[in-house]
Amino acid sequence: MKHKTDNLIALSLLVVLATGLESASSEVDKSSTFLPTIISKKAIPSKNQPGMAWIPGGEFSMGNNDPTNIAVCGGHEHMPDARPIHRVSINGFWMDKTEVTNEQFEKFVKATGFVTFAEIAPTKEEFPTAPAANLVAGSTVFTPTPHPVPLNNMYEWWRYQRGADWRHPEGPKSNLNGREKYPVVQVAYTDAVAYAKWAGKRLPTEAEWEFAARGGLSGNIYPWGNDLKPADKWMANIYQGNFPVKDAGKDGYVGIAPVGKYPPNKYGLYDVAGNVWEWCSDWYRADYYRQLTMQDKNVSVNPTGPTTSWDPAEPRVKKRVHRGGSFLCTDEYCTLYMVGTRGKGEVSTAANHLGSRFVKDAK
């Protein structure tokens, strides 16, 4: 995704589509076996961390099989960037039980005076030829379409909205009244890093995030199992209805939901599928998993991601990993709420379905 100020006249959009590595799919699909997760037996630290769950660490199979091969709700994207499935070992850590909320982020802003990226207008020095009317602060907002549209052009439902920021998630006419327990959104990568530093935490690596989201289980499609609706019960805030026209809200919420409204996974983490995307610390490379397996390592230990970013859809744009999907994910268009799948976004881009949660190392 381009820097928002590189895209003032066009839209600044958050790309979370398949990476287009279809030519490599036959190679990476050779490794498609999930082995059992091995949970570390190290003792839980004696000092609890408020609002955080202990993630024990261990060894697990990371990645995802081709979702198009799944009979029910498998989606339409092959997602080759999530393969090959590979073994990873990580140390234990603490992780926020929920996504960071508006009231938590407000405490950070009041304590530090921090100004988020979406609140800063681009300057004439940066863009001398841009009309002054376009040099305004804002961010990316999902906008339902009045009628069905082809799902191959996301410009149909995303727009750059002047005045959209964490206090005004959908633009100047929106606010946070009654949304104190909702996840903060319109948070760019740099904003998330600043909050983490203030809170004495850090963003999780992609490997840590997936280990935690899987909850000690191996190879499941979702954090809770392989049935999207066990016992006909919705387990996550995702999109039902005719995307992008109308969210039917069958899961109890139209659009974003307060944190913690769906059952937690086995580690006590809420909303690791759906609701809002979450930043990870890793650079995004579509071929990163393939690179790891070519290093002839049986197990990757505490991987922190590649040293450079590469998305074949936008090779010149630097992106970080997103995980978990959002309330806009649907089996019609985007099934990235599946636990082993990957999203990505340009580091200065925010959106009204993008938030974060953080981790803390054991001492």
Buried (B, 14 or more C-beta within 10 A) or exposed (E): BBBBBBBBEEBBBBBBBBBBBEEBEEEBBEBBEBEEBBBBEEEEEEEEBEEBBBBBBBBBBBBBBBBEEBEEBBBEBBBBBBBBBBBBBBBBBBBBBBBBBBEBBBBBBEEEEBEBBBBEEBEEEEBEEBEEEBBEBBBBBBBBEEEEBEBEEBEBBBBBBBBBBBBBBBBEEBEBEEBEBBBBBBBBBEBBBBBBEBBEBBBBBBBBBBBBBBBBBEBBBBBBEEBBEEEEEBBBBBBBBBBBEBBEBEBEBBBBBBBBBBEBBEBBBBBBBBBBBBBBBBBBBBBBBBEBBEEEEEEBEEBEBBEEBBBEBBEEBBBBBBBBBBBBBBBBBBBBBBBBBBBBBBBBBBBBBBBBBBBBEBE
